[in-house]
Amino acid sequence: MPDRTPTAPVPTALSPLSRVRAGCVVIIKRLTSDPEVDQRLREMGFGEEQRVKVITLQNNVLCQVCNARLGLSAKLAEKIMVQPVASFRLAA
């Protein structure tokens, strides 16, 4: 089995989902909207510790979460604090 070695240390800084580059995978760490909105986000799969892949960043943020693609407004994406996932490469 190939050895997996990290290409970079895991970043610890949190940033809003709306500021993540397209193609990046992140982990949701904190929801900072109103409690009712936070609960609805969790019901849709945007809960804490969930991995999310950002597909596009245009007027809205299109994400892949739980094998589904969901769109969020940029304003709502500002309220979802995320942490990048460390990328891994196969060792030669």
Secondary structure, 3 states (H helix, E strand, C coil): CCCEEECCCCCCCCEEHHHCCCCCEEEEEEECCCHHHHHHHHHCCCCCCCEEEEEEECCEEEEEECCEEEEEEHHHHCCEEEEECCCEEECC
